């Protein structure tokens, strides 16, 4: 957890970049907007949480959410 504490801003920036790049894989623009909004809400919620376990749970949920959406729409 020391790495996450020291590089939190970098971690959140990486999450946002991965979310946006992942969503560029979708052809339908409406789905991109919807998924980006949901993902950014999850990342923003993660940033505001103080508990590291909850942060990791939300980031894991974000990853599972994107994998689920990717399998449904591709």
VOKE-960022 format. One record per atom (N, C-alpha, C): residue in one letter; chain; atom name; x negated, y, z. Coordinates in nm, 4 decimals. Layout:
pt r=A c=A a=CA xx=X yy=Y zz=Z;
...
END
This chain:
pt r=X c=A a=N xx=-0.0807 yy=-0.1198 zz=0.0000;
pt r=X c=A a=CA xx=0.0000 yy=0.0000 zz=0.0000;
pt r=X c=A a=C xx=-0.0855 yy=0.1269 zz=0.0000;
pt r=X c=A a=N xx=-0.2147 yy=0.1129 zz=0.0300;
pt r=X c=A a=CA xx=-0.3009 yy=0.2307 zz=0.0307;
pt r=X c=A a=C xx=-0.3089 yy=0.2949 zz=-0.1068;
pt r=X c=A a=N xx=-0.3129 yy=0.2119 zz=-0.2098;
pt r=X c=A a=CA xx=-0.3220 yy=0.2635 zz=-0.3461;
pt r=X c=A a=C xx=-0.1982 yy=0.3460 zz=-0.3790;
pt r=X c=A a=N xx=-0.0806 yy=0.2962 zz=-0.3409;
pt r=X c=A a=CA xx=0.0428 yy=0.3680 zz=-0.3679;
pt r=X c=A a=C xx=0.0473 yy=0.4987 zz=-0.2907;
pt r=X c=A a=N xx=0.0016 yy=0.4985 zz=-0.1662;
pt r=X c=A a=CA xx=0.0021 yy=0.6216 zz=-0.0864;
pt r=X c=A a=C xx=-0.0878 yy=0.7282 zz=-0.1484;
pt r=X c=A a=N xx=-0.2040 yy=0.6868 zz=-0.1950;
pt r=X c=A a=CA xx=-0.2999 yy=0.7826 zz=-0.2487;
pt r=X c=A a=C xx=-0.2614 yy=0.8342 zz=-0.3866;
pt r=X c=A a=N xx=-0.1906 yy=0.7554 zz=-0.4642;
pt r=X c=A a=CA xx=-0.1598 yy=0.7918 zz=-0.6024;
pt r=X c=A a=C xx=-0.0093 yy=0.7925 zz=-0.6288;
pt r=X c=A a=N xx=0.0694 yy=0.8426 zz=-0.5339;
pt r=X c=A a=CA xx=0.2141 yy=0.8398 zz=-0.5498;
pt r=X c=A a=C xx=0.2605 yy=0.9178 zz=-0.6721;
pt r=X c=A a=N xx=0.2082 yy=1.0385 zz=-0.6914;
pt r=X c=A a=CA xx=0.2518 yy=1.1182 zz=-0.8055;
pt r=X c=A a=C xx=0.2180 yy=1.0491 zz=-0.9363;
pt r=X c=A a=N xx=0.1020 yy=0.9855 zz=-0.9417;
pt r=X c=A a=CA xx=0.0624 yy=0.9119 zz=-1.0607;
pt r=X c=A a=C xx=0.1551 yy=0.7929 zz=-1.0842;
pt r=X c=A a=N xx=0.1930 yy=0.7251 zz=-0.9768;
pt r=X c=A a=CA xx=0.2831 yy=0.6114 zz=-0.9871;
pt r=X c=A a=C xx=0.4187 yy=0.6544 zz=-1.0412;
pt r=X c=A a=N xx=0.4731 yy=0.7646 zz=-0.9894;
pt r=X c=A a=CA xx=0.6030 yy=0.8118 zz=-1.0352;
pt r=X c=A a=C xx=0.5963 yy=0.8602 zz=-1.1797;
pt r=X c=A a=N xx=0.4882 yy=0.9270 zz=-1.2157;
pt r=X c=A a=CA xx=0.4712 yy=0.9726 zz=-1.3533;
pt r=X c=A a=C xx=0.4624 yy=0.8524 zz=-1.4474;
pt r=X c=A a=N xx=0.3913 yy=0.7493 zz=-1.4048;
pt r=X c=A a=CA xx=0.3811 yy=0.6278 zz=-1.4856;
pt r=X c=A a=C xx=0.5175 yy=0.5619 zz=-1.5013;
pt r=X c=A a=N xx=0.5976 yy=0.5611 zz=-1.3952;
pt r=X c=A a=CA xx=0.7324 yy=0.5040 zz=-1.4030;
pt r=X c=A a=C xx=0.8172 yy=0.5794 zz=-1.5051;
pt r=X c=A a=N xx=0.8115 yy=0.7113 zz=-1.4996;
pt r=X c=A a=CA xx=0.8916 yy=0.7915 zz=-1.5924;
pt r=X c=A a=C xx=0.8459 yy=0.7694 zz=-1.7358;
pt r=X c=A a=N xx=0.7149 yy=0.7641 zz=-1.7581;
pt r=X c=A a=CA xx=0.6626 yy=0.7422 zz=-1.8932;
pt r=X c=A a=C xx=0.7026 yy=0.6045 zz=-1.9452;
pt r=X c=A a=N xx=0.6918 yy=0.5029 zz=-1.8603;
pt r=X c=A a=CA xx=0.7300 yy=0.3674 zz=-1.9013;
pt r=X c=A a=C xx=0.8793 yy=0.3613 zz=-1.9335;
pt r=X c=A a=N xx=0.9603 yy=0.4276 zz=-1.8521;
pt r=X c=A a=CA xx=1.1049 yy=0.4290 zz=-1.8761;
pt r=X c=A a=C xx=1.1354 yy=0.4916 zz=-2.0117;
pt r=X c=A a=N xx=1.0756 yy=0.6061 zz=-2.0400;
pt r=X c=A a=CA xx=1.1035 yy=0.6744 zz=-2.1658;
pt r=X c=A a=C xx=1.0510 yy=0.5944 zz=-2.2848;
pt r=X c=A a=N xx=0.9299 yy=0.5412 zz=-2.2755;
pt r=X c=A a=CA xx=0.8749 yy=0.4621 zz=-2.3852;
pt r=X c=A a=C xx=0.9544 yy=0.3345 zz=-2.4083;
pt r=X c=A a=N xx=0.9970 yy=0.2716 zz=-2.2992;
pt r=X c=A a=CA xx=1.0763 yy=0.1495 zz=-2.3119;
pt r=X c=A a=C xx=1.2076 yy=0.1782 zz=-2.3836;
pt r=X c=A a=N xx=1.2685 yy=0.2923 zz=-2.3510;
pt r=X c=A a=CA xx=1.3973 yy=0.3254 zz=-2.4102;
pt r=X c=A a=C xx=1.3863 yy=0.3666 zz=-2.5561;
pt r=X c=A a=N xx=1.2680 yy=0.4014 zz=-2.6005;
pt r=X c=A a=CA xx=1.2499 yy=0.4341 zz=-2.7415;
pt r=X c=A a=C xx=1.2620 yy=0.3107 zz=-2.8306;
pt r=X c=A a=N xx=1.2600 yy=0.1927 zz=-2.7704;
pt r=X c=A a=CA xx=1.2754 yy=0.0694 zz=-2.8472;
pt r=X c=A a=C xx=1.4176 yy=0.0526 zz=-2.9000;
pt r=X c=A a=N xx=1.5135 yy=0.1198 zz=-2.8373;
pt r=X c=A a=CA xx=1.6525 yy=0.1047 zz=-2.8775;
pt r=X c=A a=C xx=1.6838 yy=0.1925 zz=-2.9969;
pt r=X c=A a=N xx=1.7658 yy=0.1409 zz=-3.0876;
pt r=X c=A a=CA xx=1.8013 yy=0.2133 zz=-3.2089;
pt r=X c=A a=C xx=1.9157 yy=0.3114 zz=-3.1817;
pt r=X c=A a=N xx=2.0115 yy=0.2691 zz=-3.1047;
pt r=X c=A a=CA xx=2.1298 yy=0.3500 zz=-3.0782;
pt r=X c=A a=C xx=2.0965 yy=0.4634 zz=-2.9832;
pt r=X c=A a=N xx=2.1198 yy=0.5869 zz=-3.0267;
pt r=X c=A a=CA xx=2.0830 yy=0.7033 zz=-2.9468;
pt r=X c=A a=C xx=2.1649 yy=0.7136 zz=-2.8188;
pt r=X c=A a=N xx=2.2926 yy=0.6773 zz=-2.8236;
pt r=X c=A a=CA xx=2.3783 yy=0.6837 zz=-2.7056;
pt r=X c=A a=C xx=2.3283 yy=0.5951 zz=-2.5929;
pt r=X c=A a=N xx=2.2807 yy=0.4758 zz=-2.6288;
pt r=X c=A a=CA xx=2.2275 yy=0.3849 zz=-2.5275;
pt r=X c=A a=C xx=2.0995 yy=0.4404 zz=-2.4677;
pt r=X c=A a=N xx=2.0175 yy=0.5039 zz=-2.5516;
pt r=X c=A a=CA xx=1.8923 yy=0.5612 zz=-2.5012;
pt r=X c=A a=C xx=1.9226 yy=0.6664 zz=-2.3955;
pt r=X c=A a=N xx=2.0142 yy=0.7563 zz=-2.4273;
pt r=X c=A a=CA xx=2.0478 yy=0.8642 zz=-2.3337;
pt r=X c=A a=C xx=2.1024 yy=0.8068 zz=-2.2036;
pt r=X c=A a=N xx=2.1943 yy=0.7118 zz=-2.2129;
pt r=X c=A a=CA xx=2.2544 yy=0.6523 zz=-2.0936;
pt r=X c=A a=C xx=2.1492 yy=0.5831 zz=-2.0073;
pt r=X c=A a=N xx=2.0636 yy=0.5056 zz=-2.0676;
pt r=X c=A a=CA xx=1.9630 yy=0.4306 zz=-1.9924;
pt r=X c=A a=C xx=1.8582 yy=0.5243 zz=-1.9329;
pt r=X c=A a=N xx=1.8191 yy=0.6281 zz=-2.0079;
pt r=X c=A a=CA xx=1.7226 yy=0.7244 zz=-1.9551;
pt r=X c=A a=C xx=1.7808 yy=0.7963 zz=-1.8341;
pt r=X c=A a=N xx=1.9076 yy=0.8370 zz=-1.8412;
pt r=X c=A a=CA xx=1.9703 yy=0.9073 zz=-1.7282;
pt r=X c=A a=C xx=1.9744 yy=0.8171 zz=-1.6052;
pt r=X c=A a=N xx=2.0194 yy=0.6941 zz=-1.6219;
pt r=X c=A a=CA xx=2.0262 yy=0.6002 zz=-1.5091;
pt r=X c=A a=C xx=1.8860 yy=0.5758 zz=-1.4525;
pt r=X c=A a=N xx=1.7893 yy=0.5583 zz=-1.5389;
pt r=X c=A a=CA xx=1.6528 yy=0.5306 zz=-1.4948;
pt r=X c=A a=C xx=1.5930 yy=0.6493 zz=-1.4203;
pt r=X c=A a=N xx=1.6153 yy=0.7692 zz=-1.4710;
pt r=X c=A a=CA xx=1.5608 yy=0.8862 zz=-1.4030;
pt r=X c=A a=C xx=1.6275 yy=0.9095 zz=-1.2683;
pt r=X c=A a=N xx=1.7561 yy=0.8752 zz=-1.2572;
pt r=X c=A a=CA xx=1.8235 yy=0.8842 zz=-1.1269;
pt r=X c=A a=C xx=1.7586 yy=0.7869 zz=-1.0283;
pt r=X c=A a=N xx=1.7296 yy=0.6653 zz=-1.0743;
pt r=X c=A a=CA xx=1.6657 yy=0.5666 zz=-0.9878;
pt r=X c=A a=C xx=1.5261 yy=0.6137 zz=-0.9467;
pt r=X c=A a=N xx=1.4488 yy=0.6677 zz=-1.0414;
pt r=X c=A a=CA xx=1.3137 yy=0.7153 zz=-1.0093;
pt r=X c=A a=C xx=1.3208 yy=0.8344 zz=-0.9136;
pt r=X c=A a=N xx=1.4149 yy=0.9264 zz=-0.9360;
pt r=X c=A a=CA xx=1.4290 yy=1.0418 zz=-0.8466;
pt r=X c=A a=C xx=1.4671 yy=0.9978 zz=-0.7059;
pt r=X c=A a=N xx=1.5552 yy=0.8988 zz=-0.6959;
pt r=X c=A a=CA xx=1.5924 yy=0.8454 zz=-0.5657;
pt r=X c=A a=C xx=1.4719 yy=0.7808 zz=-0.4978;
pt r=X c=A a=N xx=1.3924 yy=0.7107 zz=-0.5762;
pt r=X c=A a=CA xx=1.2726 yy=0.6460 zz=-0.5234;
pt r=X c=A a=C xx=1.1748 yy=0.7491 zz=-0.4676;
pt r=X c=A a=N xx=1.1595 yy=0.8606 zz=-0.5375;
pt r=X c=A a=CA xx=1.0656 yy=0.9643 zz=-0.4937;
pt r=X c=A a=C xx=1.1084 yy=1.0236 zz=-0.3600;
pt r=X c=A a=N xx=1.2398 yy=1.0392 zz=-0.3401;
pt r=X c=A a=CA xx=1.2876 yy=1.1041 zz=-0.2176;
pt r=X c=A a=C xx=1.2872 yy=1.0120 zz=-0.0962;
pt r=X c=A a=N xx=1.2785 yy=0.8817 zz=-0.1176;
pt r=X c=A a=CA xx=1.2785 yy=0.7886 zz=-0.0041;
pt r=X c=A a=C xx=1.1453 yy=0.7929 zz=0.0697;
pt r=X c=A a=N xx=1.1506 yy=0.7778 zz=0.1997;
pt r=X c=A a=CA xx=1.0282 yy=0.7743 zz=0.2817;
pt r=X c=A a=C xx=0.9789 yy=0.6316 zz=0.3047;
pt r=X c=A a=N xx=1.0716 yy=0.5368 zz=0.3058;
pt r=X c=A a=CA xx=1.0366 yy=0.3983 zz=0.3350;
pt r=X c=A a=C xx=0.9762 yy=0.3316 zz=0.2113;
pt r=X c=A a=N xx=0.8551 yy=0.2785 zz=0.2267;
pt r=X c=A a=CA xx=0.7853 yy=0.2191 zz=0.1131;
pt r=X c=A a=C xx=0.8523 yy=0.0910 zz=0.0634;
pt r=X c=A a=N xx=0.9110 yy=0.0134 zz=0.1537;
pt r=X c=A a=CA xx=0.9794 yy=-0.1092 zz=0.1118;
pt r=X c=A a=C xx=1.0965 yy=-0.0753 zz=0.0207;
pt r=X c=A a=N xx=1.1721 yy=0.0259 zz=0.0572;
pt r=X c=A a=CA xx=1.2855 yy=0.0669 zz=-0.0257;
pt r=X c=A a=C xx=1.2387 yy=0.1208 zz=-0.1603;
pt r=X c=A a=N xx=1.1256 yy=0.1911 zz=-0.1612;
pt r=X c=A a=CA xx=1.0704 yy=0.2408 zz=-0.2867;
pt r=X c=A a=C xx=1.0355 yy=0.1255 zz=-0.3803;
pt r=X c=A a=N xx=0.9692 yy=0.0249 zz=-0.3255;
pt r=X c=A a=CA xx=0.9306 yy=-0.0896 zz=-0.4073;
pt r=X c=A a=C xx=1.0527 yy=-0.1675 zz=-0.4546;
pt r=X c=A a=N xx=1.1552 yy=-0.1784 zz=-0.3701;
pt r=X c=A a=CA xx=1.2783 yy=-0.2469 zz=-0.4094;
pt r=X c=A a=C xx=1.3449 yy=-0.1735 zz=-0.5245;
pt r=X c=A a=N xx=1.3515 yy=-0.0393 zz=-0.5164;
pt r=X c=A a=CA xx=1.4127 yy=0.0373 zz=-0.6250;
pt r=X c=A a=C xx=1.3319 yy=0.0275 zz=-0.7538;
pt r=X c=A a=N xx=1.1995 yy=0.0301 zz=-0.7435;
pt r=X c=A a=CA xx=1.1173 yy=0.0162 zz=-0.8637;
pt r=X c=A a=C xx=1.1319 yy=-0.1237 zz=-0.9244;
pt r=X c=A a=N xx=1.1441 yy=-0.2241 zz=-0.8403;
pt r=X c=A a=CA xx=1.1678 yy=-0.3602 zz=-0.8904;
pt r=X c=A a=C xx=1.3047 yy=-0.3686 zz=-0.9567;
pt r=X c=A a=N xx=1.4053 yy=-0.3032 zz=-0.8976;
pt r=X c=A a=CA xx=1.5379 yy=-0.3004 zz=-0.9578;
pt r=X c=A a=C xx=1.5326 yy=-0.2324 zz=-1.0941;
pt r=X c=A a=N xx=1.4554 yy=-0.1255 zz=-1.1047;
pt r=X c=A a=CA xx=1.4416 yy=-0.0546 zz=-1.2316;
pt r=X c=A a=C xx=1.3826 yy=-0.1471 zz=-1.3381;
pt r=X c=A a=N xx=1.2813 yy=-0.2225 zz=-1.3012;
pt r=X c=A a=CA xx=1.2202 yy=-0.3165 zz=-1.3943;
pt r=X c=A a=C xx=1.3193 yy=-0.4242 zz=-1.4374;
pt r=X c=A a=N xx=1.3903 yy=-0.4830 zz=-1.3418;
pt r=X c=A a=CA xx=1.4891 yy=-0.5866 zz=-1.3731;
pt r=X c=A a=C xx=1.6017 yy=-0.5293 zz=-1.4595;
pt r=X c=A a=N xx=1.6443 yy=-0.4065 zz=-1.4296;
pt r=X c=A a=CA xx=1.7483 yy=-0.3394 zz=-1.5071;
pt r=X c=A a=C xx=1.7057 yy=-0.3244 zz=-1.6528;
pt r=X c=A a=N xx=1.5829 yy=-0.2835 zz=-1.6756;
pt r=X c=A a=CA xx=1.5368 yy=-0.2652 zz=-1.8128;
pt r=X c=A a=C xx=1.5221 yy=-0.3977 zz=-1.8866;
pt r=X c=A a=N xx=1.4758 yy=-0.4987 zz=-1.8179;
pt r=X c=A a=CA xx=1.4650 yy=-0.6301 zz=-1.8813;
pt r=X c=A a=C xx=1.6040 yy=-0.6817 zz=-1.9171;
pt r=X c=A a=N xx=1.6995 yy=-0.6660 zz=-1.8274;
pt r=X c=A a=CA xx=1.8375 yy=-0.7085 zz=-1.8521;
pt r=X c=A a=C xx=1.8962 yy=-0.6351 zz=-1.9721;
pt r=X c=A a=N xx=1.8796 yy=-0.5035 zz=-1.9764;
pt r=X c=A a=CA xx=1.9319 yy=-0.4239 zz=-2.0877;
pt r=X c=A a=C xx=1.8634 yy=-0.4629 zz=-2.2176;
pt r=X c=A a=N xx=1.7338 yy=-0.4873 zz=-2.2112;
pt r=X c=A a=CA xx=1.6587 yy=-0.5244 zz=-2.3311;
pt r=X c=A a=C xx=1.7095 yy=-0.6568 zz=-2.3881;
pt r=X c=A a=N xx=1.7372 yy=-0.7552 zz=-2.3019;
pt r=X c=A a=CA xx=1.7876 yy=-0.8839 zz=-2.3498;
pt r=X c=A a=C xx=1.9291 yy=-0.8721 zz=-2.4048;
pt r=X c=A a=N xx=2.0102 yy=-0.7861 zz=-2.3488;
pt r=X c=A a=CA xx=2.1477 yy=-0.7716 zz=-2.3969;
pt r=X c=A a=C xx=2.1518 yy=-0.7042 zz=-2.5340;
pt r=X c=A a=N xx=2.0739 yy=-0.5985 zz=-2.5508;
pt r=X c=A a=CA xx=2.0850 yy=-0.5174 zz=-2.6721;
pt r=X c=A a=C xx=1.9888 yy=-0.5554 zz=-2.7834;
pt r=X c=A a=N xx=1.9048 yy=-0.6569 zz=-2.7607;
pt r=X c=A a=CA xx=1.8161 yy=-0.6972 zz=-2.8704;
pt r=X c=A a=C xx=1.8438 yy=-0.8390 zz=-2.9124;
END
